[in-house]
């Protein structure tokens, strides 16, 4: 399927592995010029090499608003502009209400909320001026159905979803769409880190689809929301979770 984004310029944060990497690869395969970032130079350069298509590796830490803005500035310089923005970062550490200090919330909000705000502040005004843009943030299905022992992620990602919905309404008339994708369990380093040595078959027992998600499939869903065909989809928050979310809305 031709997504209609050949030649568009895409900045994908946190894309040295996992869902960000899958998304960057799908955008590059669709003809977009892609820049990715990660904190480790060797990893992000290896990821860019695996993507090919002239993917540009950038070393940047997007764990707060300033880092998010810095990544967009670097991508602007490398690509000559940003038409597609995919905010993404690693999740906060696990914890419960009882085990999590108040001070930890500030760091979690920096990482999972304010970093997205910083990226959007740096990228969206130019999209509005050009009359075309796509923002698709990678969040979590925990926004719809909180995940036990992830109180920091549950809290921060709910906040970013409210921000994205509000932004979508404000820029819709400017040809800019703003959406998010909400992953469940996929075969990523994040899931391995959270669940330790649990084998995929064990983790998949509570997923109606019966398997963990594939980051490459996830990336293709995200790329579609960046497409020309998706121009009438904005303010949406799409679960990509194999049926894990059980609600009706």
C-alpha positions as CSV (number, residue, x, y, z in Angstrom):
1,X,0.0,0.0,0.0
2,X,1.3,3.4,-1.0
3,X,1.1,5.6,2.1
4,X,1.6,8.8,0.2
5,X,4.6,10.0,2.3
6,X,7.4,9.5,-0.1
7,X,9.9,12.3,0.5
8,X,8.3,13.4,3.8
9,X,10.8,13.9,6.7
10,X,10.2,11.8,9.8
11,X,11.8,12.1,13.2
12,X,11.4,9.0,15.4
13,X,12.5,9.3,19.0
14,X,13.8,6.4,21.0
15,X,14.3,4.3,17.9
16,X,17.5,2.3,18.6
17,X,15.4,-0.7,19.4
18,X,11.9,-2.0,20.0
19,X,8.7,-0.2,18.9
20,X,10.6,3.0,17.8
21,X,12.9,1.0,15.6
22,X,9.9,-0.9,14.1
23,X,8.2,2.4,13.4
24,X,11.3,4.0,11.8
25,X,11.8,1.0,9.6
26,X,8.2,1.1,8.4
27,X,8.4,4.8,7.6
28,X,11.6,4.4,5.7
29,X,10.1,1.5,3.7
30,X,7.2,3.8,2.9
31,X,9.6,6.3,1.3
32,X,10.1,8.8,4.1
33,X,13.5,10.3,5.0
34,X,14.0,9.3,8.6
35,X,16.1,10.5,11.5
36,X,16.2,8.5,14.7
37,X,17.7,9.1,18.1
38,X,19.0,7.1,21.0
39,X,21.4,7.7,23.9
40,X,24.1,5.2,22.9
41,X,26.0,6.1,19.7
42,X,26.9,2.5,18.8
43,X,23.3,1.2,19.2
44,X,21.6,4.1,17.3
45,X,24.1,3.9,14.5
46,X,23.6,0.1,14.2
47,X,19.8,0.7,14.2
48,X,20.1,3.2,11.4
49,X,22.3,0.8,9.4
50,X,19.7,-1.9,9.8
51,X,16.9,0.5,8.6
52,X,18.9,1.7,5.6
53,X,17.3,4.1,3.1
54,X,19.7,6.8,4.3
55,X,18.4,6.8,7.9
56,X,20.2,9.4,10.0
57,X,21.3,8.4,13.5
58,X,21.3,11.1,16.2
59,X,22.6,10.8,19.7
60,X,20.2,12.5,22.0
61,X,18.6,11.9,25.4
62,X,14.8,12.7,25.2
63,X,14.1,12.1,28.9
64,X,12.8,15.7,29.5
65,X,11.3,18.6,27.6
66,X,14.7,20.1,26.7
67,X,16.0,16.8,25.4
68,X,12.9,16.4,23.3
69,X,13.3,19.9,21.8
70,X,17.0,19.2,21.2
71,X,16.1,16.0,19.2
72,X,13.7,17.9,16.9
73,X,16.3,20.6,16.4
74,X,18.9,18.0,15.4
75,X,16.4,16.3,13.1
76,X,15.5,19.6,11.5
77,X,19.1,20.3,10.7
78,X,19.7,16.8,9.4
79,X,16.6,16.5,7.2
80,X,15.8,20.1,6.4
81,X,12.5,20.0,8.4
82,X,10.2,17.6,10.2
83,X,6.9,16.6,8.6
84,X,6.3,13.5,10.8
85,X,7.1,13.3,14.5
86,X,6.9,10.1,16.5
87,X,7.5,10.9,20.2
88,X,8.7,7.9,22.1
89,X,10.9,7.2,25.1
90,X,11.6,4.4,27.6
91,X,9.1,4.0,30.4
92,X,9.6,4.8,34.1
93,X,10.6,2.1,36.5
94,X,8.0,-0.2,38.1
95,X,6.4,0.5,41.5
96,X,3.2,0.7,43.5
97,X,1.6,3.5,45.4
98,X,3.3,2.2,48.6
99,X,6.7,1.7,47.2
100,X,7.0,4.8,45.0
101,X,8.4,8.0,46.5
102,X,6.7,11.3,45.6
103,X,10.0,12.6,44.1
104,X,9.9,9.8,41.5
105,X,6.8,11.3,39.9
106,X,8.6,14.4,38.7
107,X,11.2,12.3,36.8
108,X,8.5,10.1,35.3
109,X,6.5,13.1,34.2
110,X,9.7,14.6,32.6
111,X,10.3,11.3,30.7
112,X,6.8,10.3,29.5
113,X,4.9,13.6,29.4
114,X,7.1,16.7,29.2
115,X,9.5,15.2,26.7
116,X,6.5,14.8,24.3
117,X,5.4,18.4,25.0
118,X,9.0,19.6,24.2
119,X,9.1,17.7,20.9
120,X,5.7,19.0,19.9
121,X,6.5,22.6,20.8
122,X,9.6,22.3,18.6
123,X,8.0,20.6,15.6
124,X,4.3,21.4,15.3
125,X,4.4,25.2,14.6
126,X,6.4,24.6,11.4
127,X,3.9,21.9,10.4
128,X,1.1,24.3,10.9
129,X,2.9,26.9,8.7
130,X,3.3,24.3,5.9
131,X,-0.2,23.1,6.2
132,X,0.7,19.4,6.6
133,X,2.0,17.4,9.5
134,X,1.7,14.2,11.5
135,X,2.3,13.5,15.2
136,X,1.9,9.9,16.4
137,X,3.1,9.3,19.9
138,X,3.9,5.9,21.3
139,X,2.3,5.6,24.7
140,X,0.8,2.4,26.4
141,X,-2.5,0.5,26.7
142,X,-2.1,1.4,30.4
143,X,-3.8,4.7,29.6
144,X,-7.1,2.7,29.1
145,X,-6.5,-0.1,31.6
146,X,-3.9,0.6,34.3
147,X,-1.2,-2.1,34.6
148,X,-0.4,-3.3,38.1
149,X,3.0,-2.2,39.6
150,X,3.4,0.5,36.9
151,X,1.9,3.5,38.8
152,X,4.4,6.0,37.3
153,X,3.7,4.9,33.7
154,X,0.0,4.8,34.3
155,X,0.0,8.3,35.6
156,X,2.3,10.0,33.2
157,X,0.9,8.4,30.0
158,X,-2.6,9.4,31.0
159,X,-1.4,13.0,31.2
160,X,0.3,12.9,27.8
161,X,-2.9,11.4,26.2
162,X,-4.8,14.5,27.5
163,X,-2.2,16.8,26.1
164,X,-2.3,15.1,22.7
165,X,-6.1,15.2,22.5
166,X,-6.1,18.9,23.3
167,X,-3.3,19.6,20.7
168,X,-5.2,17.6,18.1
169,X,-8.3,19.8,18.4
170,X,-6.2,23.0,18.3
171,X,-4.3,22.2,15.1
172,X,-6.8,20.1,13.1
173,X,-7.7,23.0,10.8
174,X,-4.0,23.5,9.9
175,X,-3.6,20.1,8.2
176,X,-1.8,18.6,11.2
177,X,-3.1,15.3,12.8
178,X,-2.2,14.2,16.3
179,X,-2.8,10.7,17.4
180,X,-1.2,8.0,19.6
181,X,-0.7,4.3,19.5
182,X,-1.1,2.3,22.7
183,X,1.0,-0.9,22.8
184,X,0.3,-3.8,24.9
185,X,3.0,-6.5,25.4
186,X,5.4,-6.7,22.5
187,X,8.8,-8.5,22.2
188,X,10.9,-5.6,23.3
189,X,13.7,-4.9,25.8
190,X,11.3,-2.9,27.9
191,X,9.0,-6.0,28.4
192,X,12.0,-8.2,29.1
193,X,13.2,-5.7,31.7
194,X,9.9,-5.5,33.4
195,X,9.1,-9.2,33.5
196,X,12.6,-10.7,33.8
197,X,13.0,-14.3,32.6
198,X,9.3,-14.9,31.9
199,X,9.1,-16.7,28.5
200,X,6.8,-15.2,25.8
201,X,4.4,-18.1,26.1
202,X,3.8,-17.3,29.8
203,X,3.3,-13.6,29.2
204,X,1.0,-14.3,26.3
205,X,-1.4,-16.4,28.5
206,X,-3.5,-13.3,29.3
207,X,-3.5,-11.9,25.7
208,X,-6.6,-12.9,23.7
209,X,-4.4,-13.2,20.6
210,X,-2.3,-15.7,22.4
211,X,1.1,-14.2,21.4
212,X,3.2,-11.1,22.2
213,X,3.2,-8.4,19.6
214,X,5.8,-8.0,16.8
215,X,7.5,-4.5,16.8
216,X,7.6,-4.6,13.0
217,X,3.8,-5.0,12.8
218,X,3.4,-2.2,15.4
219,X,5.5,0.0,13.2
220,X,3.3,-0.5,10.2
221,X,0.3,0.5,12.2
222,X,2.0,3.7,13.3
223,X,3.2,4.4,9.8
224,X,-0.4,4.2,8.5
225,X,-1.5,6.9,10.9
226,X,1.3,9.1,9.4
227,X,-0.1,8.4,5.9
228,X,-2.0,10.6,3.5
229,X,-4.9,8.2,3.7
230,X,-5.2,8.8,7.5
231,X,-5.6,12.6,7.1
232,X,-9.2,12.4,8.6
233,X,-8.0,10.6,11.7
234,X,-7.0,12.9,14.5
235,X,-7.3,12.9,18.3
236,X,-7.5,9.1,18.2
237,X,-5.7,6.8,20.6
238,X,-5.4,3.3,19.1
239,X,-4.7,0.2,21.2
240,X,-2.4,-2.3,19.5
241,X,-2.5,-5.0,22.1
242,X,-3.8,-8.3,20.7
243,X,-7.1,-7.7,22.5
244,X,-5.7,-7.1,26.0
245,X,-7.9,-4.0,26.6
246,X,-11.4,-5.3,27.5
247,X,-13.4,-2.1,27.5
248,X,-16.0,-1.1,24.9
249,X,-14.6,2.4,24.2
